[in-house]
Amino acid sequence: MFNQLKKYLQSDQTVSPEAVCPNCWGRQEYQGQFSDAIKKEEITLSNIDQKKGWIEAYAAKNLHGIKLQKKGNKVVCPSCNLAI
């Protein structure tokens, strides 16, 4: 999950990180919450690797419920049951 969030931060994209449900990411406004938390912790691209533990803990606490899970030949969100 850390690598997906790091890639997300490096890209300036507005879509959800690969590892999380795009439906929940937008609907529940995780993007804004995540961006605010990153700013509050003063995480930048130059110190992101040093803050790996903080990012992993944040993801475990706040994003675990919307992390996509593989079920058969599909990927499913445990929160909203969106199948991709």
Backbone hydrogen bonds, N-H to C=O, Kabsch-Sander energy under -0.5 kcal/mol:
donor,donor_aa,acceptor,acceptor_aa,energy
5,L,1,M,-2.5
6,K,2,F,-2.8
7,K,3,N,-2.3
8,Y,4,Q,-2.0
9,L,5,L,-2.4
10,Q,6,K,-1.9
11,S,7,K,-0.9
11,S,8,Y,-0.7
12,D,8,Y,-0.7
13,Q,8,Y,-0.7
20,V,17,P,-1.4
21,C,66,I,-2.5
25,W,21,C,-2.4
26,G,22,P,-1.6
27,R,23,N,-2.4
28,Q,24,C,-2.5
29,E,26,G,-0.9
30,Y,25,W,-1.4
31,Q,25,W,-1.1
33,Q,29,E,-1.8
34,F,30,Y,-3.4
35,S,31,Q,-2.6
36,D,32,G,-2.5
37,A,33,Q,-2.2
38,I,34,F,-2.4
39,K,35,S,-2.2
40,K,36,D,-2.5
41,E,37,A,-2.1
42,E,39,K,-1.1
43,I,38,I,-2.4
44,T,42,E,-0.5
47,N,44,T,-0.8
48,I,44,T,-0.8
51,K,47,N,-1.2
52,K,49,D,-1.1
55,I,51,K,-2.3
56,E,52,K,-2.7
57,A,53,G,-2.3
58,Y,54,W,-2.5
59,A,55,I,-2.6
60,A,56,E,-2.4
61,K,57,A,-2.2
62,N,58,Y,-3.1
63,L,58,Y,-0.5
63,L,59,A,-1.9
64,H,59,A,-1.1
66,I,63,L,-1.6
67,K,64,H,-1.2
68,L,19,A,-2.4
69,Q,76,V,-2.8
71,K,74,K,-2.8
74,K,71,K,-1.8
76,V,69,Q,-3.3
77,C,82,L,-2.0
81,N,77,C,-1.7
84,I,75,V,-3.4
